């Protein structure tokens, strides 16, 4: 079995204005809030998602990648 490389960069897309920003995700905690750099909307995770990267990013958060789908706490 080949170890998976955890991706630390994710591009967040704002659902309000479609602004995109590539961010470095934290590795030891979830990010529950993110302020859009385009319109200032504060994004929060969708119900059932652990963080904004899982809801709006091109990559899920590192704990989800590393633990095979286990939500970060």
C-alpha positions as CSV (number, residue, x, y, z in Angstrom):
1,X,0.0,0.0,0.0
2,X,1.4,3.4,-1.0
3,X,1.2,6.2,1.6
4,X,-1.0,9.1,0.5
5,X,0.5,12.6,0.3
6,X,-1.6,15.1,2.2
7,X,-2.3,18.2,0.1
8,X,-2.0,21.4,2.1
9,X,-3.3,23.8,-0.5
10,X,-7.0,24.2,-1.3
11,X,-8.8,26.8,-3.4
12,X,-11.9,28.1,-1.7
13,X,-14.7,29.3,-3.9
14,X,-17.2,31.8,-2.4
15,X,-20.8,30.8,-3.1
16,X,-21.9,34.4,-3.0
17,X,-19.5,36.1,-5.5
18,X,-17.5,33.1,-6.9
19,X,-14.2,34.7,-5.8
20,X,-11.5,32.1,-5.5
21,X,-8.5,32.1,-3.2
22,X,-5.9,29.4,-2.7
23,X,-5.1,29.0,0.9
24,X,-2.8,26.8,3.0
25,X,-4.9,24.6,5.3
26,X,-4.1,24.1,9.0
27,X,-2.9,20.6,9.8
28,X,-3.8,20.3,13.4
29,X,-7.3,21.9,13.6
30,X,-10.4,22.5,11.5
31,X,-11.2,26.0,10.2
32,X,-14.8,26.8,11.0
33,X,-15.0,30.3,9.5
34,X,-13.5,31.9,6.4
35,X,-14.0,35.5,5.3
36,X,-14.2,35.8,1.5
37,X,-11.5,38.1,0.2
38,X,-13.8,39.2,-2.6
39,X,-17.1,40.2,-0.9
40,X,-16.4,39.8,2.8
41,X,-19.0,37.0,3.3
42,X,-18.1,34.8,6.3
43,X,-18.3,31.2,5.2
44,X,-19.2,28.4,7.6
45,X,-19.1,24.6,6.9
46,X,-22.2,22.9,5.4
47,X,-24.1,20.7,7.8
48,X,-22.2,17.4,8.1
49,X,-18.9,18.9,7.0
50,X,-16.1,19.6,9.6
51,X,-14.7,22.7,8.1
52,X,-14.9,25.3,5.3
53,X,-12.3,23.5,3.2
54,X,-14.5,20.4,3.2
55,X,-17.5,22.5,2.1
56,X,-16.0,25.1,-0.3
57,X,-12.4,23.9,-1.2
58,X,-10.9,21.9,-4.0
59,X,-9.3,19.7,-1.4
60,X,-10.7,18.4,1.9
61,X,-8.9,19.3,5.1
62,X,-5.7,17.4,6.0
63,X,-7.3,15.3,8.8
64,X,-9.9,14.1,6.4
65,X,-7.2,13.2,3.8
66,X,-4.9,11.6,6.3
67,X,-7.5,9.6,8.3
68,X,-9.3,8.3,5.3
69,X,-12.5,10.3,5.8
70,X,-12.4,10.7,9.6
71,X,-13.7,14.1,10.6
72,X,-11.2,16.3,12.4
73,X,-12.0,17.2,16.0
